[in-house]
């Protein structure tokens, strides 16, 4: 079993694993439709630009009113809460960071304003604040290597202290970080957030991970992707390296994956590729593969010592480019991924990951989930951990595996395949050999096997 496909070796899966309904999230934005996406999760993350609240550092702050006439309470977070969503607000430094050339000059002598901003936002939106519209806040999204590290660390300290002063119960997240291989979108976790003065300022380590193929002699495009279990990817290992660092240096911190995802656009959109997407032959998944790989990613992450995972993205306009086709809806019409994630949420929402039953690379993964209020109710999820790179998908023949499962936790009462459209859960044929054995053929779409506990 490859290190990339298992929990970090020095990590122990905790007994208090979250229920899947408290684990699965989605990235949204202003146009997010809570009634629609409430079918697939109850956790939402919003990109909240600071330059919507103030034009420049030092300006007065008056939540919930924004400079562009948005009322954050009435137009965004209030309706989300009314529909049962728990919101994580990502306070993006848009207009206050490297997106403007003179950002360092804008902050000069006004660093303490970050404290005032954090305090105002937390005291209004926080879980113990005036309106109780969010439970966590992130201090920027992806400053990475673009933002001057000395300045950012100073602003992080100020804003984190302000948030704590505004609401001591809110959870504070780092921006996207990495404890392993460097990339330009993630800050270095040990150097930025590992010191004794920084550790008390945050509660959650924030990871963005995407299943992108490494550039090489024959791979000039580093944006094409592959299936989640592909051993050549850094996709899962990035999370494992963060877990290992946390276990050694910051045991009280949670880890959240706040971005992961796959692009899937139509054939018509592909004929309209332009610029680098055309030049470098950017490719997305098929709609079916997007559904398969998103569901399998949620399952893989649930077996790690991670508390939440937010898929990217809620909706797209069917553009043939990276991140521009990542929605589980297209023009707010559900894709295959919408129905597959909805099924995962509704099937396992009240269940939590319990243990790995089988993990044979290239052949079969089987994970066990138990119901939170009744551990005797058990569901196994099985799939073939195979797939194809997005730039190699033409002509690909999906894999299947005939497997034998033993030591069953009870009698099989239902076997359902992955939903691909509304109100469809295909039946899957199987043979229960005896009280403790099962023969089944699995493919790249996960299969849900529900058991009735032995008396």
Secondary structure as UniProt FT lines:
FT   HELIX           3..5
FT   TURN            9..10
FT   TURN            15..16
FT   HELIX           20..22
FT   STRAND          24..28
FT   TURN            30..31
FT   HELIX           34..37
FT   TURN            38..40
FT   STRAND          43..49
FT   HELIX           50..52
FT   TURN            57..58
FT   TURN            63..64
FT   TURN            67..68
FT   HELIX           72..77
FT   HELIX           78..82
FT   TURN            83..84
FT   STRAND          86..92
FT   TURN            94..96
FT   TURN            98..99
FT   TURN            101..102
FT   HELIX           103..107
FT   TURN            108..109
FT   TURN            111..112
FT   HELIX           113..125
FT   TURN            127..128
FT   STRAND          136..139
FT   TURN            144..146
FT   HELIX           149..166
FT   TURN            168..169
FT   STRAND          171..178
FT   TURN            184..185
FT   STRAND          186..188
FT   HELIX           189..193
FT   HELIX           196..199
FT   TURN            200..201
FT   STRAND          204..208
FT   TURN            217..218
FT   TURN            228..229
FT   TURN            231..232
FT   HELIX           235..249
FT   TURN            251..252
FT   STRAND          254..260
FT   HELIX           267..270
FT   TURN            271..272
FT   HELIX           275..279
FT   TURN            280..281
FT   HELIX           287..302
FT   STRAND          308..311
FT   STRAND          315..316
FT   TURN            322..325
FT   STRAND          329..330
FT   TURN            331..332
FT   STRAND          333..334
FT   HELIX           336..348
FT   TURN            349..350
FT   STRAND          351..360
FT   TURN            361..363
FT   STRAND          364..371
FT   TURN            372..373
FT   STRAND          374..383
FT   HELIX           390..392
FT   TURN            394..395
FT   STRAND          401..406
FT   STRAND          410..416
FT   TURN            422..423
FT   STRAND          430..434
FT   TURN            435..436
FT   STRAND          437..442
FT   STRAND          447..453
//
